[in-house]
Amino acid sequence: MTYDFPPPDYGPWLGLWINCLIMLPIFLWGAGLFRRKQEGYDTKPKKRTRWISAILLSLAGLSFLPFFLILPFAIGGRLIDRKRENPLPLLFLGTLPMFLYCLSNWYMFAGAGEAASRSSCRKNLKTLSEAFGDYHETEGHFPPATFQSPEDQQVSWRVEFAERLNALPSPYDRSLRWDAPANTPLLKQKPDYFSCPTHARNGTEDGQRHTSYALVTGEGTLYSSSGPLSKEEITDGLSNTILMGEAAGLQIPWTEPRDINIDQQPLGINLPGAQPHQSPGSFSSYHCGGGFFMMTDGSVQWFGKNIDPKILRALVTPSGGEDASLGEIID
């Protein structure tokens, strides 16, 4: 059995139905179904009627919508009550606009949230691309995926650049392994630069935090066994070569010296996994429909999840000679 990545998010739909359930009694209250009759005998005691009104108004505070968006439902119900003695026929017709009203507002707020998340994710990768650019300008080549300590311990590029960006939350002992007890506190304190806002499950139960971003390594890539290349050695074009991408589904602890390895992971975006929140493919993101990639020219591009693996193969090889036009594949 396989699981889609990312898993379906029922939260927004649940919120929509909660809003509808809250709006309906407020609408009915406005239409007079929960109030005392003005003529004839009282169907409910006066005190009970007031309690019902107070409770229904309190429900408005539980809604995800602002009060000024809730008020029209009560006013609409009240207008129906004034126009007809029996509002029931119009109440049925009122539920459809109410649902559409909530749905339109949900799309508005959900769209704004996704746009903000994409902007923040792009900004994270842009910050890292600038740091990589500074390193290349100083050293003459891209930084390695792992740095070697004097004690012959491998240190992830993420730890190295967290220090360079003054974003390391706690000290890291380079003389020890990344998962040594002395380095465990840092493993649970991931800088924001390595976290996409949409990364829903970015850690383990014991507090280890996962990175959202990883370098592309493996034979034929920028990070092959011979070491990182320089910009001058990238013959396929800087804007046509992927340096880094989103890899949330690989669940890599952020201080672990491990990245995407195309020799071990199939090329693709958001491939289904054996467990929820896992994707065995090279690239994976919690964004809707695709993910962000950092190119060797420092730009950040968006590729859709349905991109042809052959095109991805061409984009991860700096000198493969493949014919891949970036302008034709960017969503």
N, C-alpha and C positions, 0 to 999 in steps of 0.2 A: 504494500500500500504506500502511495506517495501523497504528499501534502503540498498544496499550492503555496508558492512564496510570492509576495507576503500573504499570510493568512487573511481570510476575509475579515474586515473590520465592521462588526455589527453595532458598534457604539453609536455612530451618527444616526443610524436607523432607529435604534432604541430611543435615542433622544427625541427623534421626530415623533414617534408614537406616544412618548410620555407627554410631549407638548400637546398633541391632539387630545389625549385623554384629559388633560388639565383644561384645555380650551372648551371642550364639550360641556362640562357642568357649568362653567361660567356663562356659556352661551344660553344654556337652558335656564339658568338663574335669571339672566336678563330677560328671557322670554316669559318669565312668570311661573314656570312650572314648580319652583321651589318656594314660591311666596304665597301668602294668604290671599284668598279671593277677596276682591273688593266688594262684591255683592253676594248676598245669600249668606250661608253659614261658612264658618272658617273650616278649611280642611286641615289646618295645622294650628296648634296653639301659637300665640304671638311670640312667646319666648323661644319656642323651638324654631320658628321661622328666622328669628334673628341669629340664632346659633348657626343655622345652615348658611345664612348669608355670610357670616363672619368666617366660617370654615372655607367656603368657596373663594372668598377674597384672599384668604391666607394661602390657598393653593397657588395663586398667581405668583407668589414668591418662590415656589419650587420650579417654575418654568424657566427654560433657558432663554426665553424671549424677554426683552425689556417690557416694562409695564405699559408704555405707550403703544406697543404692538398687541397687548392683551386687551386693552380697553375697547377697541372696536367690536370685539365679540360680544361683550356685555351690552354695548350700545345697540348693536344690531339686533340682539335678542329682545331688547326693550322696545325697539321700533316695531318688531313683529307683533309683540304683545299688544301694542296700541292699535295696530291696524286690523287685527283679527281677534275674534273671541277665542277661537281654537287655533293656536299656532302650530299644532302638530304637523300639518302638511308642509308648512314652510320650514319646519325644523329639519326635515329630511334633506331638503334642498340646501339648507344652510351648512350641513356637514361637509359637503363637497368643497365649497369655497374655503371653508375653514382648513381642510386638509391641504388644499393647494396653497393656501396662504402660508401654512407652516412649512410645507415642502419648499416653497420658493425662498423662504428665509433660511432654511437649513442649507440649501445650495449656496446661498450668498455667504453665510458664515463659514461653511466647510471649504468653499473655494478660496476665501480669504486666508484660512488657516494653512491650506496646502501651498498657496503662493508665498506666504511668510516662511514656511519651512524650506521651500526650494531656495528662496533668497538667502536664508541663513546657511544652508548646506553649500551653496555656491560660494558664499563668502568664506566659509572654512577652507575650502579647497583653494580659493584664490590666495588666502593668507599663506597656506603651505607652498603654493607655487612661487610666491615671492621669496620665501625662505630658501627654497630649492634654487631659485635663480641667483640669489646672493651667494650661495655655496658654490655654484658652478662658476660664477665670476671670480671667486677667490681661488678655487682649487683647479679650475680648468676642466672639470668633469662633474657629472651628477653625483650626489652623495650615494654611498653604498647602502644596501638594504640593511646590513648589520655592521656595526662598528666593533672593533676588537679591543678589549681592555688589556692592560699590561698583564693581568692574570689569566689571559687567554679565554675570557668569557665573552660571548656574543651579546651585544647590546643593540636593541632595536632602534631603527632610525627615528621612531616615534619618541622614544626617550631622549635621544640626542637633540631633536628639534624642539621638544618641550623645554629643554634647558635653554636652547638658543632663543626661544621666544619668551623666556622668563615665565613659563606657565607650569613648571614642575611643582605640584602641590606639596610634595615631601621629598626628602633626599632619596637618591637611588644609589645603592652600593654596587659599583661596577665590578668589584672583585668577586661577586656572588652571582649565581644564576638568577634569572628574572623572577622565578617562582620561589626563591629562598625566603624563609620566614622574615628576614630583615627587609625584604623588598615587597612583602605582602601588603603593607599599608598603602603603598603607591599604586599597587594593582587595583585597589578599590577607589582610587581618586583620579578619574580620567579627566584631562583638560577638555574644554569644550571644542577645541580645534579638531579633535578626532571623533566627534560625535555629531551625526546628522540628527536634527530634531525629530525626524520621523522614525528613528531607530527605536521600535517599540520594546524589544526585549534585548537590551544591550548589556546583559550581564548574567551571572549565575546566582544561585540562591545564597551562596556564601559571600556575595558582594563583589566578585571579580567583574570588572567592566570590560566590555568588548569594544573594539575599534570599529568605526564605520568605514574607514578608508584603508586601502592596502596598495602597495606597489605591485607591478606586474613583473614577475620573475620567471625564469625557465629558459631553456636553450632557444636561441633565436630572438630573445627579447632584449630590451635595454639592459636588463640585469641577468645576463647569462653567466656561466661559470667563469668567464674571463674577467668579470667585473663590470662596473658601470661605464657607460660610454660618455663621450662628450657630444656636444651639439654638432660639431663638425663631422662626426662619424655617422650621423643619422642621414642617410641618403634618400630615404623615402619622403622626407619633408618633416619639419618640426611640428607643423599643424596636423599632420596625418599620423602621428605616432603617440600612442597612449603611454603615459608615465604612471598614472595612478587612477584607481576607480573605486567606486563603492563596492563593498564586499561584506555587508552586514550578515548575510546568511552563512558565512564561513565561521562565525562566532570565534574570532581570534581575540584572546585577551590582549589588551592594548599594549602592554609592555613586553609581550612575547616576541622574540625575533623570528616572526613568521609572517609571510605575505602570500599573495596569490601566486600559485605555481601552475603555469599552463601545461606542464608535463604531467601533473597529477589531477588537475581539475578540468572538466570539459568546458569549452568556450561557450558562453551564453549569458544571458541576463535573466535573473529570477527563475532559474530552473527549479522544478519541483524537488522536494527533499524527502528523506525517509522519516523525518520528524517535523512537527510544526516549528516554524521560525528557523528552519535549516534549509540551505540551498547549496548543493554540491558544486554548482557551477562557479566559473571564475568571477563573475560579477553578480551582485544582488543588492537590491535597495528596497526600502519600505515606501518609496514614492510611488504614486500611481502611474504605471505605464512605462517606467524606465529608470534611469539613474544618471548621475553626473560622473564625468571623467575629466581628469587633468591631462592635458597634452604637453608634449615636451617644449612647446613654444610658450608655455605658461598660461594658455587659455583654458577655460573650463567649458566643456561641451555637454550637451544632453543627448543621450542615445536611447531610442525606444527599445522595449524588451523584445520586440520581434525582429531585431536586426539579424541579418544573415550571419551565422558563425564564420563563414568564409571571409566576410568583411571584417569581423572582429579579429580574425587571424591576421589579416593584412595590417590592421591598425596596431597590433601589439608587436609587430616586427619592425625594427628601425631601418633595416637594410634588406628587406625581402624582395624589393622590386615589384611588388604587387600593384595593380592598377586599382586604386580605391580613392574616389573623389569624396572628400569630407562634406562638401556642399550638398551632395545628393542624399546623404544618409542622416543628417541632423534633423530631428523632428521639429 
